[in-house]
Amino acid sequence: MDSLSQIALGAAVSVAAFHKPIRNKQIKLWQAAAAGAVFGTLPDLDVLISHGDPISDMTLHRTESHSLFYLSLISPFFAWLLVKLLRSPGLFKQSFIAIALVLLTHPLLDTLTIYGTQLALPFSDYPFGTGSVFVIDPLYTLPLLIGTGIALFNKKLSWNSAGLALSSAYLLFGLVAQQWAYAKVEQQLADFDQRTDKLLVTATPFNTLLWRAVVIRDGEYLEGYYSLLDGSTPMQWRSFTRDKALIELWKDNPAVARLAWFSHGFYQLEQKGNEVLLTDLRMGMAPFYSFSFVVADGTEAKPPVQLEFPRDNAASFAWLYQRALAKTQLPLSDLVQ
């Protein structure tokens, strides 16, 4: 998830893990929170590493720095470093537990987003991502910030625990809601005899009420939205052509093959003028996608160039609010065209 969420989670987990030493005044509450915030954001520093092109940068983010194996190996060193800084060698065991929990919860939280986290390295490079929560969701982050913040202010650790409990319950709700949405989408597709090769249902920005569905099938992909408030209202689908000949022509291009693997096949290749545009269909909403790249000029492959995310998309957020509350069925792509 976003850095603020990871900082908030790290601080809350650290305070919870240091509960007894804080009570015994072996470590100050603010020290525990600060340590968790620092170590909670460390894995994301891999974004500072350049891999030579934007697709490599994208697909090599959340790799070794998010591996449960490597983070477990490095935890004792960070625990030793922390007790050195605190000058409290008697806290090594508790520091190890706290730091291990902070580091390991970071990639586990990231795995709940759709991006792709290679947490099984070095045994597998599979990019895990459930999509049950959006990469930025205030309803997850605010309980953590409020709980830890109040705990720091009034020294009552129960507030920190309450924040962790509420945020965790929200993640659980997202997982359950996603399965409900999957079932509803599959039912509607079956009712209308819609064939599917691949189906993705993922949370939309800032909420777990509205779910975006993407269907990949031969020669096209479909996009639709299901709100938990829709009831039995039929979903509205928008169809987009997938150029089979273009995909066949460029499927062995390293950039295309890399993104096809990373996105689990949820990608689009299209000709825009003289350029070939490669898009990750999992993140964003048509026509606003988070990751789009120019990979060829005519018939000549070129180093991938990432397109800037559209800034003038206020209409999409207004639509998102209306659609989440089931106040409109109008497809977003119709609204902004």
C-alpha positions as CSV (number, residue, x, y, z in Angstrom):
1,M,0.0,0.0,0.0
2,D,1.0,3.7,0.1
3,S,3.9,4.7,2.3
4,L,1.7,6.5,4.9
5,S,-0.2,3.3,5.5
6,Q,2.9,1.3,5.9
7,I,4.4,3.8,8.3
8,A,1.1,3.8,10.3
9,L,1.0,0.0,10.3
10,G,4.6,-0.3,11.3
11,A,4.2,2.1,14.2
12,A,1.1,0.4,15.5
13,V,2.5,-3.1,15.2
14,S,5.7,-2.1,17.0
15,V,3.8,-0.4,19.9
16,A,1.7,-3.6,20.2
17,A,4.8,-5.8,20.2
18,F,6.6,-3.7,22.8
19,H,3.5,-3.5,25.0
20,K,5.2,-5.1,28.1
21,P,8.5,-3.2,27.8
22,I,6.5,0.0,27.5
23,R,4.6,-0.9,30.6
24,N,7.8,-1.7,32.4
25,K,9.4,1.6,31.2
26,Q,12.2,-0.3,29.4
27,I,11.3,1.6,26.2
28,K,9.4,4.8,25.7
29,L,6.1,4.6,23.7
30,W,7.3,7.1,21.2
31,Q,10.5,5.2,20.6
32,A,8.6,2.0,19.9
33,A,6.3,3.9,17.5
34,A,9.2,5.6,15.8
35,A,11.1,2.4,15.3
36,G,8.1,0.7,13.8
37,A,7.5,3.7,11.4
38,V,11.1,3.6,10.2
39,F,11.3,-0.2,9.7
40,G,7.8,-0.3,8.3
41,T,8.8,1.9,5.4
42,L,12.2,0.3,4.7
43,P,11.0,-2.3,2.1
44,D,9.6,0.4,-0.1
45,L,13.0,2.1,-0.5
46,D,13.6,-0.3,-3.4
47,V,11.7,2.3,-5.5
48,L,15.0,4.3,-5.4
49,I,16.7,1.6,-7.5
50,S,16.7,2.2,-11.2
51,H,16.5,-0.9,-13.4
52,G,17.0,0.9,-16.7
53,D,13.4,1.2,-18.0
54,P,9.9,1.9,-16.5
55,I,8.6,-1.7,-17.0
56,S,11.6,-3.2,-15.3
57,D,11.2,-0.6,-12.5
58,M,7.5,-1.5,-12.2
59,T,7.9,-5.3,-12.2
60,L,11.1,-5.3,-10.0
61,H,9.4,-3.3,-7.2
62,R,8.3,-5.4,-4.3
63,T,10.8,-8.2,-5.0
64,E,13.7,-9.1,-2.7
65,S,12.8,-6.2,-0.3
66,H,9.4,-7.7,0.1
67,S,10.4,-11.4,0.4
68,L,9.3,-13.0,3.6
69,F,12.4,-15.2,3.6
70,Y,14.9,-12.3,3.2
71,L,13.0,-10.1,5.7
72,S,13.1,-12.9,8.2
73,L,16.9,-13.2,7.7
74,I,17.6,-9.5,8.2
75,S,15.3,-9.1,11.2
76,P,18.0,-10.2,13.8
77,F,20.4,-7.6,12.5
78,F,17.9,-4.8,12.7
79,A,17.0,-5.9,16.2
80,W,20.7,-5.8,17.2
81,L,20.9,-2.3,15.7
82,L,17.9,-1.1,17.5
83,V,19.0,-2.3,21.0
84,K,22.4,-0.7,20.3
85,L,20.7,2.6,19.6
86,L,18.5,2.2,22.6
87,R,21.4,1.0,24.7
88,S,19.1,-1.8,26.0
89,P,20.7,-5.2,25.3
90,G,18.1,-6.8,27.4
91,L,15.4,-5.9,24.8
92,F,16.9,-8.0,22.0
93,K,14.3,-10.7,22.0
94,Q,11.4,-8.3,22.2
95,S,13.1,-6.1,19.5
96,F,13.5,-9.1,17.2
97,I,9.8,-10.0,17.6
98,A,8.7,-6.4,17.0
99,I,10.9,-5.8,14.0
100,A,10.1,-9.2,12.4
101,L,6.4,-8.5,12.8
102,V,6.8,-4.9,11.3
103,L,8.8,-6.1,8.3
104,L,6.6,-9.2,7.6
105,T,3.3,-7.4,7.8
106,H,4.5,-4.9,5.2
107,P,4.6,-7.3,2.2
108,L,1.5,-9.2,3.5
109,L,-0.4,-5.9,3.5
110,D,0.9,-5.1,0.0
111,T,-0.3,-8.6,-1.2
112,L,-3.9,-7.5,-0.5
113,T,-3.5,-4.9,-3.3
114,I,-3.6,-5.9,-7.0
115,Y,-0.1,-4.6,-7.9
116,G,1.9,-7.8,-7.4
117,T,4.3,-8.6,-4.5
118,Q,6.9,-11.3,-5.0
119,L,6.9,-12.3,-1.3
120,A,8.0,-16.0,-2.0
121,L,11.5,-15.1,-3.4
122,P,13.9,-16.8,-3.8
123,F,11.7,-19.9,-4.1
124,S,9.2,-18.3,-6.5
125,D,8.9,-15.0,-8.3
126,Y,5.1,-15.2,-8.6
127,P,3.6,-11.7,-8.1
128,F,0.9,-12.2,-5.5
129,G,-2.0,-9.7,-5.4
130,T,-5.6,-10.2,-4.3
131,G,-7.0,-6.8,-5.1
132,S,-9.2,-6.8,-2.0
133,V,-8.1,-3.3,-1.1
134,F,-7.0,-0.3,-3.1
135,V,-3.4,0.9,-2.8
136,I,-4.6,4.0,-1.0
137,D,-7.6,3.6,1.3
138,P,-8.2,6.1,4.1
139,L,-10.7,3.8,5.8
140,Y,-7.8,1.5,6.5
141,T,-5.1,4.0,7.3
142,L,-7.1,6.4,9.6
143,P,-7.8,3.9,12.4
144,L,-4.1,3.2,12.6
145,L,-3.1,6.9,12.7
146,I,-5.8,7.8,15.2
147,G,-5.3,4.9,17.4
148,T,-1.5,5.3,17.7
149,G,-1.8,9.1,17.8
150,I,-4.1,9.0,20.8
151,A,-2.0,6.4,22.5
152,L,1.1,8.7,22.1
153,F,-0.9,11.6,23.5
154,N,-2.6,10.0,26.5
155,K,-0.3,6.9,27.0
156,K,-3.2,4.5,26.9
157,L,-2.0,1.5,24.8
158,S,-5.6,0.3,24.4
159,W,-6.1,3.0,21.7
160,N,-3.3,1.6,19.6
161,S,-4.8,-1.9,20.0
162,A,-8.2,-0.6,18.9
163,G,-6.8,1.0,15.8
164,L,-5.1,-2.2,14.8
165,A,-8.2,-4.2,15.4
166,L,-10.4,-1.8,13.4
167,S,-8.0,-1.6,10.5
168,S,-7.6,-5.4,10.4
169,A,-11.4,-5.8,10.5
170,Y,-11.6,-3.5,7.5
171,L,-9.1,-5.7,5.6
172,L,-11.1,-8.8,6.5
173,F,-14.3,-7.0,5.3
174,G,-12.5,-6.3,2.0
175,L,-11.7,-10.0,1.5
176,V,-15.2,-11.1,2.2
177,A,-16.8,-8.3,0.1
178,Q,-14.5,-9.2,-2.8
179,Q,-15.6,-12.8,-2.8
180,W,-19.3,-11.6,-2.7
181,A,-18.6,-9.4,-5.6
182,Y,-16.9,-12.2,-7.5
183,A,-19.9,-14.4,-7.0
184,K,-22.3,-11.7,-8.2
185,V,-20.3,-10.9,-11.2
186,E,-19.9,-14.5,-12.2
187,Q,-23.7,-15.0,-11.7
188,Q,-24.5,-12.0,-14.0
189,L,-22.0,-13.2,-16.7
190,A,-23.6,-16.7,-16.6
191,D,-27.2,-15.2,-16.7
192,F,-26.3,-13.3,-19.9
193,D,-24.3,-16.3,-21.3
194,Q,-21.1,-14.3,-21.4
195,R,-18.0,-16.4,-22.0
196,T,-14.9,-15.6,-20.0
197,D,-11.3,-16.6,-20.4
198,K,-10.1,-14.6,-17.4
199,L,-12.0,-12.6,-14.7
200,L,-10.6,-10.1,-12.3
201,V,-12.6,-8.3,-9.6
202,T,-10.7,-5.7,-7.7
203,A,-11.4,-2.8,-5.3
204,T,-11.8,0.7,-6.8
205,P,-10.0,3.8,-5.4
206,F,-10.5,4.6,-1.7
207,N,-13.2,2.1,-0.9
208,T,-14.4,-1.5,-0.7
209,L,-18.0,-0.8,-1.7
210,L,-17.5,-0.6,-5.5
211,W,-15.7,-3.3,-7.3
212,R,-14.3,-3.2,-10.8
213,A,-14.6,-6.3,-13.0
214,V,-12.4,-7.0,-16.0
215,V,-13.1,-9.9,-18.4
216,I,-10.6,-11.1,-20.9
217,R,-11.8,-13.2,-23.8
218,D,-10.9,-13.9,-27.4
219,G,-10.6,-10.6,-29.3
220,E,-11.9,-8.3,-26.6
221,Y,-12.0,-7.4,-23.0
222,L,-15.0,-6.2,-20.9
223,E,-15.1,-3.7,-18.0
224,G,-17.9,-3.4,-15.6
225,Y,-18.6,-2.2,-12.0
226,Y,-20.5,-3.9,-9.2
227,S,-21.5,-2.0,-6.0
228,L,-22.5,-3.9,-2.9
229,L,-25.6,-1.6,-3.0
230,D,-26.7,-2.7,-6.5
231,G,-28.9,-5.5,-5.4
232,S,-30.2,-7.3,-8.4
233,T,-29.6,-4.4,-10.8
234,P,-27.9,-5.8,-14.0
235,M,-24.3,-4.7,-14.5
236,Q,-23.4,-2.4,-17.4
237,W,-20.5,-3.7,-19.5
238,R,-18.2,-1.8,-21.9
239,S,-16.4,-3.8,-24.6
240,F,-13.0,-3.0,-25.9
241,T,-11.3,-4.7,-28.9
242,R,-8.1,-6.7,-28.3
243,D,-6.1,-6.8,-31.6
244,K,-5.1,-10.5,-31.8
245,A,-2.8,-9.9,-34.7
246,L,-1.0,-7.1,-32.9
247,I,-0.7,-9.2,-29.7
248,E,0.7,-12.1,-31.7
249,L,3.2,-9.8,-33.4
250,W,4.6,-8.3,-30.2
251,K,4.1,-11.1,-27.6
252,D,7.8,-12.1,-27.6
253,N,9.0,-8.5,-27.1
254,P,10.7,-8.5,-23.7
255,A,8.7,-5.6,-22.4
256,V,5.4,-7.0,-23.5
257,A,6.2,-10.5,-22.3
258,R,7.3,-9.1,-18.9
259,L,4.1,-7.1,-18.4
260,A,1.9,-10.0,-19.7
261,W,3.5,-12.2,-17.0
262,F,3.3,-9.6,-14.2
263,S,-0.3,-8.7,-15.0
264,H,-1.4,-12.4,-15.2
265,G,-2.6,-11.7,-18.8
266,F,-4.7,-8.6,-17.9
267,Y,-3.0,-6.3,-20.4
268,Q,-3.9,-4.5,-23.6
269,L,-1.8,-3.8,-26.8
270,E,-3.2,-1.2,-29.2
271,Q,-2.0,0.9,-32.1
272,K,-2.2,4.6,-31.5
273,G,-1.2,6.4,-34.6
274,N,2.3,5.1,-35.3
275,E,2.9,3.9,-31.7
276,V,2.2,0.6,-30.0
277,L,0.8,1.2,-26.6
278,L,1.0,-1.4,-23.8
279,T,-1.4,-1.1,-20.8
280,D,-1.8,-2.9,-17.5
281,L,-5.6,-3.4,-17.3
282,R,-5.6,-4.2,-13.5
283,M,-4.9,-0.7,-12.2
284,G,-7.0,2.3,-13.1
285,M,-10.4,2.7,-14.8
286,A,-11.0,3.0,-18.5
287,P,-9.8,5.3,-20.0
288,F,-7.6,6.3,-17.0
289,Y,-5.0,3.6,-16.5
290,S,-2.1,3.8,-14.0
291,F,0.5,2.1,-16.1
292,S,0.7,2.6,-19.9
293,F,3.8,2.4,-22.0
294,V,4.8,3.1,-25.6
295,V,6.9,0.1,-26.6
296,A,7.2,0.5,-30.4
297,D,7.2,3.1,-33.1
298,G,5.7,1.6,-36.2
299,T,7.3,-1.8,-36.6
300,E,10.4,-0.8,-34.6
301,A,10.6,-1.8,-31.0
302,K,11.9,1.0,-28.7
303,P,12.8,1.2,-25.0
304,P,9.5,1.5,-23.0
305,V,8.4,5.0,-22.3
306,Q,5.7,5.4,-19.6
307,L,2.8,7.7,-20.3
308,E,1.9,10.2,-17.7
309,F,-1.2,9.4,-15.7
310,P,-4.0,11.9,-16.7
311,R,-4.4,14.7,-14.2
312,D,-7.7,16.0,-15.5
313,N,-9.8,13.2,-14.3
314,A,-12.1,14.9,-11.7
315,A,-15.1,13.5,-13.5
316,S,-14.0,10.0,-12.8
317,F,-13.9,10.6,-9.0
318,A,-17.3,12.2,-9.1
319,W,-18.6,9.2,-11.0
320,L,-16.9,6.8,-8.6
321,Y,-18.8,8.3,-5.7
322,Q,-22.1,8.2,-7.5
323,R,-21.5,4.6,-8.8
324,A,-20.4,3.3,-5.4
325,L,-23.7,4.5,-3.9
326,A,-25.6,2.9,-6.8
327,K,-26.9,6.3,-7.9
328,T,-25.8,5.8,-11.5
329,Q,-25.3,2.9,-13.9
330,L,-23.7,5.1,-16.6
331,P,-20.3,3.6,-17.5
332,L,-17.4,6.0,-16.7
333,S,-16.0,5.7,-20.2
334,D,-19.3,7.0,-21.6
335,L,-19.2,9.9,-19.2
336,V,-15.7,11.2,-20.0
337,Q,-15.8,10.8,-23.8
